Amino acid sequence: MELLQAIILSIRDLGRWDIKIISIVNGIIWLFIWIGIGYFSWDYIFSFTMQLLNLIPFSFIKFSGGYVIYTILGIQAILITIGILFALLNEPIERALEKTHFHYLGITIGIAVILFWGFIFFVFKDEILGYIFHVLKVLPFKTVEELIGAFLAVLYLYLLYTASIFFSFLFISIPKLKQLAKQEYPDIEIGNINYPKLFFILLRDFIIFFVLAIILYPVMLIPVLNFLTLLLLFVISIKESYYYLIKSMFKEHISKIELWIISLISAMLNFLPVINIFSPAFEILTLYHHALEKKKKKLKLN
């Protein structure tokens, strides 16, 4: 119940304008940074991923290529549909928000679109894959390999972008957490943060995250396993540093199971376009509320 309450409180705080602005600015800045890095260093990144692909058989690449294209088509269908809906229904959506104050209407529409295309691609999976593999038979070896190499290059850039917004948000959020704690939990003392140790944990987890992303690159091409691998990488990269910050500030223990649940939910948000920039805020706010609600109950008992 405490964990559920913390999640509800964090979702409430995500609606605050200051939290929204911090998340959006943080996400946009890193987006431009990594687009710039990708643009100027694309040849090197692409060459690196091609070298990785040369280490595995082409039959595997070609088979995986079909599923990569299948996944890309599904993502594109979702993004294009959401874009068209918001372009055509912008005014009705705004009127609905004014009348109902339903601030999560955009998220609801996005989830509905995802479920719709998920159903289509699940039901017609064999037909879609059959057509894709038919096209791949016609394409030359180099074309298929280059397609998968480009996919891996974009994936690595996205992983680095996601890691960047999480790492920077951790430090950006500290003044805001202190302000929120003074407003919402005035009786609870705020502890000191060991910044060198926090930075060390961040650096250590980033190195582990990046090394595993490279070592596990063949798994990135296998359906379902790639999703689970990315989920694990995201959790590894965030849970310890975020927990250490909250524990340092509020001297409250959170169980490993609870920490994994919070980090898994936060990591899942990374797979949703646009919403992913709010994932760091969800992680830190849920841990913050969970720790302070537990501490609040202990103070009442004493």
Secondary structure, DSSP 8 states (H G I E B T S, - for coil): -HHHHHHHHHHHHHTSHHHHHHHHHHHHHHHHHHHHHHHHHHHHHHHHHHHHHTTS-HHHHHHHHHHHHHHHHHHHHHHHHHHHHHHHSHHHHHHHHHHH--TTHHHHHHHHHHHHHHHHHHHTHHHHHHHHHHHHHHS-HHHHHHHHHHHHHHHHHHHHHHHHHHHHHHHHHHHHHHHHHHHH-TTS------HHHHHHHHHHHHHHHHHHHHHTGGGGGSTTHHHHHHHHHHHHHHHHHHHHHHHHHH-----HHHHHHHHHHHHHHTTSTTGGGGHHHHHHHHHHHHHHHHHHHHHHH-
